[in-house]
């Protein structure tokens, strides 16, 4: 029997076993070498299969439950899920069914379930694609859906879930002229100046990558630096800087940048990106709460639940359970207070998180304002090209959601506020 497609599919099933069974994140698995033995194109395929399956997990399970009297062990269930998603996306039934049967048959403990795998996937191949299209957009797990539903309401929740299911295109930030980058890459220029590429292959082979003309960065993630509006020659501190998209934005604006992050591995990536783009910044591997100095402007992109990035990271709702929220919220408060002590009188600080939870955004700023008598919200800083007034929140920040720009492909969920120090 041919091995065609089996290695990538086997790896996709392994990724799902780890995410759904062990609570591990896709990024953690990739950096630990889970896909290192695959050729680059197979590696990309394995990740895409796992991501597509996570996005469509609820739909896949609803189709499969009609053909299963009881759930098989997780590995077989995940093989059926991957096969179902592939079949319902239009893959050839013969190739998918054969590959999954082969994958299960080679498993030491589960090989006896190859007949079940064959029978179920053949039924899915007949009925699945038509039934798939009629199912609702998959819902987030209850532990996350509950607080988001309470914060934003049913209509917004439904629209965000549609955006999550659709996934995310590739967004680029230009070092120089975004219109030129859009022309070179076949992308479109977004209202805020990011470049969006709807169909992209391998990033490193795209025009302008090798020459450092752009870097990958969601359009929402590019807005905090625009709101900070760094000026040439200003001393700017970038706290929790890795992977470095905002560091490069600050450096490209001509600021004297100090970038701080406590991860040596992630800061090595910042260093590589700076070298590729020909930009410079002082890199410091350190807990941001221990950094000392005085700065004209500070960007604090605080560690958070990352619930705003589910379009790109559909593993997050399944690998996490919300148990870390309280610790993250405390850390964000500590970081705000420490960063404020490093800011010159008259200086400005942008606080941002890639979170959809008000406790990690709006509430943090409301509470910080109560703690610091010399802190003011600068709503005028939000007047940037493409930034809509309707995105502003009551306390004077920006609330971005995945369902915004639905006709353009959405954006990551983000919270952004610009805070000025009186004196």
Backbone torsions as a table, in degrees:
resi	resn	phi	psi	omega
1	UNK	NA	138.0	-177.3
2	UNK	-67.4	149.8	177.6
3	UNK	-91.2	5.3	-173.4
4	UNK	-55.1	122.1	175.8
5	UNK	80.5	-8.9	-175.5
6	UNK	-70.6	-45.9	-177.9
7	UNK	-56.7	-45.7	-179.8
8	UNK	-65.1	-40.9	-179.4
9	UNK	-68.4	-40.2	178.4
10	UNK	-61.0	-42.9	179.0
11	UNK	-65.7	-37.9	177.8
12	UNK	-62.1	-42.5	178.5
13	UNK	-65.2	-40.1	177.4
14	UNK	-61.2	-44.8	178.3
15	UNK	-57.9	-44.1	179.7
16	UNK	-65.9	-38.7	176.6
17	UNK	-57.7	-42.8	-177.3
18	UNK	-72.3	-41.2	-177.9
19	UNK	-71.5	-49.2	-174.8
20	UNK	-83.1	-26.8	-177.6
21	UNK	-96.9	-32.7	-174.3
22	UNK	-115.8	-5.0	178.9
23	UNK	70.6	28.5	179.7
24	UNK	-93.8	151.3	-179.8
25	UNK	-88.6	150.7	179.0
26	UNK	-58.3	-43.2	-178.6
27	UNK	-62.9	-38.6	178.9
28	UNK	-64.8	-42.9	-180.0
29	UNK	-65.5	-42.8	-179.7
30	UNK	-64.3	-43.3	-178.3
31	UNK	-71.2	-22.2	177.1
32	UNK	-83.4	0.0	174.7
33	UNK	91.0	18.3	-177.4
34	UNK	-59.2	-26.5	-175.9
35	UNK	-115.3	9.2	-172.0
36	UNK	-62.7	-26.8	-176.5
37	UNK	-81.2	-8.0	179.3
38	UNK	-88.0	150.1	171.2
39	UNK	-65.0	153.7	-175.7
40	UNK	-50.7	-43.0	-177.5
41	UNK	-70.2	-33.7	177.2
42	UNK	-71.4	-35.6	177.2
43	UNK	-61.4	-46.1	179.2
44	UNK	-63.4	-38.5	-179.6
45	UNK	-66.9	-42.4	179.5
46	UNK	-60.4	-45.1	179.8
47	UNK	-65.0	-40.7	-179.7
48	UNK	-64.9	-42.1	178.7
49	UNK	-62.3	-43.7	179.4
50	UNK	-64.9	-43.7	-179.3
51	UNK	-64.4	-45.4	179.9
52	UNK	-62.1	-37.8	-180.0
53	UNK	-67.9	-40.9	177.6
54	UNK	-64.0	-40.4	179.1
55	UNK	-63.8	-38.7	-176.2
56	UNK	-101.4	18.9	-171.9
57	UNK	-57.7	-44.6	-178.5
58	UNK	-63.1	-42.9	178.8
59	UNK	-63.7	-45.8	-179.4
60	UNK	-59.2	-44.6	-178.5
61	UNK	-65.6	-36.3	179.6
62	UNK	-67.3	-35.9	177.4
63	UNK	-72.4	-39.1	-176.4
64	UNK	-71.7	-33.2	-173.9
65	UNK	-63.8	-22.2	177.9
66	UNK	-68.7	-22.4	-174.2
67	UNK	-112.3	7.5	-178.0
68	UNK	-126.6	125.9	177.1
69	UNK	-77.9	-29.1	172.5
70	UNK	-149.5	156.6	-177.5
71	UNK	-74.3	133.4	175.1
72	UNK	-75.2	173.8	176.0
73	UNK	-54.0	154.8	-170.8
74	UNK	-52.9	-43.4	-176.9
75	UNK	-61.9	-43.0	178.4
76	UNK	-68.3	-40.9	178.3
77	UNK	-60.0	-41.2	179.2
78	UNK	-69.5	-34.2	175.0
79	UNK	-63.3	-42.3	177.6
80	UNK	-64.5	-38.7	179.4
81	UNK	-64.3	-47.7	179.3
82	UNK	-60.7	-45.4	179.4
83	UNK	-60.8	-42.1	-179.9
84	UNK	-62.8	-46.3	179.6
85	UNK	-62.1	-43.8	178.1
86	UNK	-60.8	-46.6	-179.4
87	UNK	-61.3	-41.5	-177.3
88	UNK	-75.9	-14.8	174.2
89	UNK	-92.1	1.8	173.9
90	UNK	102.3	8.7	178.3
91	UNK	-68.6	152.3	-178.8
92	UNK	-63.9	127.6	-174.6
93	UNK	-60.1	-42.8	-176.6
94	UNK	-56.7	-48.8	-177.8
95	UNK	-65.5	-44.3	-177.8
96	UNK	-65.8	-49.4	-176.1
97	UNK	-63.3	-46.7	-179.9
98	UNK	-60.2	-43.7	-178.1
99	UNK	-63.8	-42.4	-178.3
100	UNK	-71.3	-36.8	175.5
101	UNK	-63.0	-43.0	179.1
102	UNK	-63.1	-42.7	-179.3
103	UNK	-59.9	-47.3	-178.2
104	UNK	-70.1	-40.3	-176.5
105	UNK	-63.3	-27.3	-178.6
106	UNK	-84.6	-6.4	-179.7
107	UNK	-77.8	127.9	-174.1
108	UNK	-56.0	-44.9	-174.0
109	UNK	-93.9	-20.7	-170.0
110	UNK	-114.9	4.9	-176.9
111	UNK	-55.7	-28.8	-178.8
112	UNK	-68.0	-10.1	-179.6
113	UNK	-94.9	12.8	180.0
114	UNK	-65.7	-33.5	178.8
115	UNK	-66.0	-42.9	176.4
116	UNK	-60.2	-45.0	-179.8
117	UNK	-58.4	-46.0	-179.5
118	UNK	-62.0	-48.8	-175.9
119	UNK	-64.6	-45.4	-177.1
120	UNK	-65.6	-46.8	-177.3
121	UNK	-68.1	-29.8	176.1
122	UNK	-66.8	-38.7	176.4
123	UNK	-66.1	-42.4	178.9
124	UNK	-62.2	-39.2	-179.5
125	UNK	-60.6	-32.9	-178.8
126	UNK	-78.1	-44.5	-170.6
127	UNK	-106.0	-22.4	-167.5
128	UNK	-61.4	-53.3	-173.4
129	UNK	-55.0	-41.5	-179.8
130	UNK	-69.7	-42.3	-179.4
131	UNK	-68.0	-36.4	-179.1
132	UNK	-54.5	-47.5	-174.4
133	UNK	-65.4	-20.5	-176.7
134	UNK	-90.6	-10.9	-177.3
135	UNK	-79.8	153.3	-179.8
136	UNK	-68.0	162.7	172.1
137	UNK	-60.8	133.9	-177.9
138	UNK	-57.5	140.6	-180.0
139	UNK	-90.5	153.8	174.3
140	UNK	-68.2	155.0	173.7
141	UNK	-57.4	151.1	-172.6
142	UNK	-57.4	-36.0	-175.9
143	UNK	-61.0	-28.8	179.5
144	UNK	-100.7	-36.9	-178.4
145	UNK	-61.2	-37.1	-178.5
146	UNK	-56.4	-58.6	-179.1
147	UNK	-65.4	-31.5	179.3
148	UNK	-72.4	-37.0	176.9
149	UNK	-63.5	-41.2	178.7
150	UNK	-65.0	-37.3	-177.3
151	UNK	-75.4	-40.1	-168.1
152	UNK	-118.5	-12.3	178.7
153	UNK	89.7	165.8	-172.2
154	UNK	-66.5	-41.6	-177.4
155	UNK	-64.2	-47.0	179.4
156	UNK	-64.2	-39.5	-179.8
157	UNK	-60.9	-46.4	179.2
158	UNK	-61.8	-41.0	179.9
159	UNK	-66.9	-36.7	178.1
160	UNK	-67.6	-37.7	179.2
161	UNK	-67.5	-34.5	173.5
162	UNK	-62.7	-42.4	178.5
163	UNK	-64.8	-40.7	178.0
164	UNK	-61.4	-43.2	-177.7
165	UNK	-66.1	-33.4	-178.8
166	UNK	-71.8	-20.2	-176.9
167	UNK	78.1	-166.1	-173.3
168	UNK	-135.5	137.5	171.5
169	UNK	-73.6	-179.4	179.8
170	UNK	-94.1	123.2	177.0
171	UNK	-107.1	141.1	-179.3
172	UNK	-124.0	144.9	170.1
173	UNK	-108.9	127.3	-178.0
174	UNK	-83.7	139.5	173.2
175	UNK	-70.2	-36.0	-179.4
176	UNK	-117.9	-112.1	-175.2
177	UNK	-86.7	113.3	-179.2
178	UNK	-63.0	-33.5	179.9
179	UNK	-62.6	-36.8	179.0
180	UNK	-67.8	-41.8	178.0
181	UNK	-64.3	-41.2	178.4
182	UNK	-60.5	-42.2	-179.2
183	UNK	-65.6	-42.3	-177.8
184	UNK	-68.7	-37.0	-172.8
185	UNK	-96.6	-4.9	-176.7
186	UNK	74.4	21.9	-179.0
187	UNK	-93.2	178.1	176.0
188	UNK	-115.7	147.0	179.8
189	UNK	-84.6	122.0	179.4
190	UNK	-83.0	161.6	-176.5
191	UNK	-57.1	-27.1	-178.0
192	UNK	-92.8	-0.6	176.4
193	UNK	102.4	-5.8	173.4
194	UNK	-76.0	160.9	177.7
195	UNK	-110.8	128.6	-178.4
196	UNK	-111.3	125.1	178.6
197	UNK	-110.6	114.2	-174.1
198	UNK	-76.1	-38.0	-179.8
199	UNK	-122.2	106.5	-177.9
200	UNK	-123.8	146.2	174.3
201	UNK	-94.7	-138.4	178.6
202	UNK	-69.8	125.2	-174.2
203	UNK	-58.1	-43.6	-174.7
204	UNK	-67.3	-14.6	178.6
205	UNK	-99.4	2.0	-179.5
206	UNK	-76.8	148.2	-179.7
207	UNK	-57.8	130.2	176.9
208	UNK	95.1	-10.9	179.6
209	UNK	-68.7	-53.1	-176.7
210	UNK	-61.9	-30.2	-179.4
211	UNK	-91.5	4.5	172.9
212	UNK	69.4	32.6	-177.2
213	UNK	-83.3	-11.2	-178.2
214	UNK	-162.2	169.0	172.8
215	UNK	-141.4	158.9	-179.0
216	UNK	-78.7	128.6	-178.8
217	UNK	-166.1	122.7	178.9
218	UNK	-56.1	145.8	-177.2
219	UNK	-57.0	-37.3	178.6
220	UNK	-67.3	-37.7	-178.8
221	UNK	-69.8	-18.0	178.4
222	UNK	-82.9	-13.5	-174.9
223	UNK	-74.7	-34.4	-179.4
224	UNK	-55.6	-40.6	179.3
225	UNK	-69.6	-36.0	176.8
226	UNK	-62.7	-39.3	178.7
227	UNK	-68.3	-38.7	177.2
228	UNK	-65.3	-31.3	178.6
229	UNK	50.9	62.4	-178.8
230	UNK	-62.3	143.1	-179.7
231	UNK	-108.8	153.4	-179.5
232	UNK	-58.7	129.9	176.7
233	UNK	86.9	-9.2	177.7
234	UNK	-69.1	145.0	172.5
235	UNK	-84.7	113.4	-175.8
236	UNK	-121.2	133.5	178.6
237	UNK	-104.0	126.7	176.5
238	UNK	-109.7	103.3	-177.1
239	UNK	-92.5	139.1	-175.9
240	UNK	59.7	55.5	-163.1
241	UNK	-79.1	-30.8	-174.6
242	UNK	-64.6	144.4	9.2
243	UNK	-85.8	1.4	167.3
244	UNK	108.7	4.4	178.7
245	UNK	-59.2	-44.1	-179.3
246	UNK	-72.0	-34.3	175.5
247	UNK	-57.7	-44.6	-179.9
248	UNK	-67.2	-38.3	175.6
249	UNK	-59.3	-45.9	-179.2
250	UNK	-62.9	-44.1	-179.6
251	UNK	-66.5	-38.5	-180.0
252	UNK	-65.2	-26.1	178.1
253	UNK	-79.3	-6.0	178.1
254	UNK	93.8	9.0	178.8
255	UNK	-75.6	156.6	171.9
256	UNK	-90.1	103.0	-167.2
257	UNK	-100.4	131.5	166.7
258	UNK	-112.0	119.0	-177.7
259	UNK	-109.0	127.4	-175.9
260	UNK	-121.3	133.0	173.7
261	UNK	-155.2	148.9	-176.1
262	UNK	-89.4	0.8	-178.9
263	UNK	-103.2	114.7	179.5
264	UNK	-64.1	-40.2	-178.6
265	UNK	-65.2	-46.9	-179.1
266	UNK	-68.4	-33.3	178.1
267	UNK	-70.6	-26.9	174.3
268	UNK	-63.0	-35.2	177.1
269	UNK	-68.7	-38.3	175.6
270	UNK	-60.2	-43.9	179.6
271	UNK	-60.6	-42.9	178.4
272	UNK	-63.3	-42.8	-179.6
273	UNK	-65.7	-40.2	177.1
274	UNK	-63.2	-42.0	179.5
275	UNK	-63.5	-42.6	-179.2
276	UNK	-63.5	-37.4	-176.3
277	UNK	-92.0	-4.4	179.5
278	UNK	69.8	26.9	179.6
279	UNK	-106.4	159.4	-176.7
280	UNK	-127.5	144.2	174.6
281	UNK	-157.5	152.6	173.6
282	UNK	-83.3	123.4	-177.6
283	UNK	-104.3	129.6	-178.7
284	UNK	-127.0	119.2	175.7
285	UNK	-89.3	108.9	-170.5
286	UNK	-168.2	150.4	169.5
287	UNK	-64.2	123.1	-175.4
288	UNK	-56.4	-26.4	-178.4
289	UNK	-72.8	-12.0	-178.9
290	UNK	-105.2	-3.5	-177.1
291	UNK	-70.8	144.8	178.1
292	UNK	-126.2	154.7	179.6
293	UNK	147.8	178.2	177.8
294	UNK	-131.2	132.9	-170.5
295	UNK	-134.8	150.1	176.4
296	UNK	-73.0	-35.6	-177.5
297	UNK	-149.4	149.1	-178.1
298	UNK	-134.1	137.0	172.0
299	UNK	-112.6	118.1	178.7
300	UNK	-114.5	99.0	175.9
301	UNK	-97.3	86.1	-166.2
302	UNK	-73.3	146.7	173.3
303	UNK	-55.9	139.1	-175.6
304	UNK	-153.2	-173.3	-178.4
305	UNK	-69.8	-14.7	-178.7
306	UNK	59.9	22.5	-178.3
307	UNK	-67.2	-13.1	176.8
308	UNK	-80.8	-7.9	-173.4
309	UNK	-106.9	17.7	-175.0
310	UNK	-65.4	-26.5	174.3
311	UNK	-53.3	-41.7	-178.0
312	UNK	-93.0	-25.1	-173.9
313	UNK	-126.9	72.8	-176.7
314	UNK	-69.3	-5.5	175.9
315	UNK	-74.5	-25.0	-173.0
316	UNK	-54.3	-49.0	-177.4
317	UNK	-65.2	-21.0	-177.1
318	UNK	-96.6	-27.7	-179.1
319	UNK	-86.1	-19.4	-178.5
320	UNK	-112.9	169.3	178.8
321	UNK	-138.9	6.9	178.9
322	UNK	88.5	-3.9	-175.9
323	UNK	-67.8	-18.3	-178.1
324	UNK	-91.5	-3.5	-174.1
325	UNK	-56.9	-48.7	-174.9
326	UNK	-60.7	-42.6	179.7
327	UNK	-66.1	-39.2	179.0
328	UNK	-65.4	-41.4	-179.1
329	UNK	-64.0	-40.5	175.9
330	UNK	-63.2	-43.0	-179.9
331	UNK	-62.2	-42.1	179.1
332	UNK	-59.3	-42.8	178.7
333	UNK	-62.2	-44.4	179.0
334	UNK	-61.3	-42.5	-179.0
335	UNK	-66.1	-41.1	177.6
336	UNK	-59.5	-48.0	-177.1
337	UNK	-64.1	-41.9	-179.5
338	UNK	-69.3	-44.9	179.7
339	UNK	-59.3	-38.8	-179.2
340	UNK	-60.4	-34.1	-179.8
341	UNK	-71.0	-15.4	-178.7
342	UNK	-96.4	-3.4	-174.8
343	UNK	-93.1	133.3	176.9
344	UNK	-64.4	149.8	170.3
345	UNK	-56.5	136.1	-176.7
346	UNK	85.9	-6.8	-179.6
347	UNK	-80.7	176.4	-178.3
348	UNK	-134.0	148.3	178.8
349	UNK	-132.0	132.2	171.7
350	UNK	-100.9	122.7	173.7
351	UNK	-103.5	130.9	179.0
352	UNK	-146.5	153.7	173.2
353	UNK	-143.2	146.5	176.5
354	UNK	-90.7	56.6	-175.6
355	UNK	-123.4	151.1	173.6
356	UNK	-100.2	0.0	-177.0
357	UNK	-90.9	122.3	179.6
358	UNK	-55.1	-31.4	179.0
359	UNK	-62.1	-21.9	179.3
360	UNK	-102.0	10.4	-178.6
361	UNK	-142.6	-93.2	-176.3
362	UNK	-52.8	-45.8	-176.8
363	UNK	-67.7	-38.6	177.8
364	UNK	-58.3	-43.4	-177.9
365	UNK	-71.0	-41.3	177.2
366	UNK	-57.8	-43.3	-178.4
367	UNK	-72.6	-35.5	177.8
368	UNK	-65.3	-39.5	177.8
369	UNK	-62.0	-35.7	178.9
370	UNK	-70.9	-29.5	-178.3
371	UNK	-82.7	-28.9	-172.1
372	UNK	-118.7	109.5	-179.2
373	UNK	-68.3	-19.8	-179.0
374	UNK	-98.3	16.5	-178.8
375	UNK	-105.6	129.0	178.4
376	UNK	-127.7	145.4	174.9
377	UNK	-86.6	130.7	178.9
378	UNK	-101.5	94.6	-178.7
379	UNK	-74.5	-23.1	-179.9
380	UNK	-67.0	-25.4	178.6
381	UNK	-64.6	-19.2	-178.3
382	UNK	-81.1	-7.1	-179.0
383	UNK	-80.3	81.0	-178.0
384	UNK	-120.6	153.3	178.8
385	UNK	-54.3	129.6	176.0
386	UNK	84.0	-8.7	-179.5
387	UNK	-87.4	118.7	-173.8
388	UNK	-85.2	143.3	-179.9
389	UNK	-61.1	-32.8	-178.3
390	UNK	-66.4	-13.8	178.5
391	UNK	-82.0	-10.3	-177.0
392	UNK	-72.7	146.1	179.5
393	UNK	-107.5	166.8	-170.1
394	UNK	-57.0	-39.4	-176.0
395	UNK	-82.5	-1.4	173.5
396	UNK	106.8	12.0	177.0
397	UNK	-100.7	-171.7	176.5
398	UNK	-112.8	130.5	174.0
399	UNK	-112.0	112.8	178.4
400	UNK	-106.0	142.5	-177.8
401	UNK	-131.8	155.1	-178.0
402	UNK	-60.3	-26.4	-177.6
403	UNK	-85.1	-4.9	173.7
404	UNK	-71.1	148.3	-175.3
405	UNK	58.8	37.9	-177.6
406	UNK	-55.2	-37.1	-179.0
407	UNK	-74.7	-13.0	179.7
408	UNK	-104.3	-5.9	-179.3
409	UNK	112.1	10.3	174.8
410	UNK	77.0	-173.6	177.6
411	UNK	-155.8	164.1	175.7
412	UNK	-68.7	152.9	172.6
413	UNK	-75.4	133.7	-177.4
414	UNK	-148.8	155.3	166.7
415	UNK	-125.3	135.5	-177.1
416	UNK	-140.2	131.4	173.7
417	UNK	-139.4	140.6	175.9
418	UNK	-105.0	123.3	-174.9
419	UNK	-116.7	129.7	-179.4
420	UNK	-108.7	143.5	179.8
421	UNK	-98.2	120.5	-179.2
422	UNK	-71.3	160.6	178.4
423	UNK	117.7	NA	NA
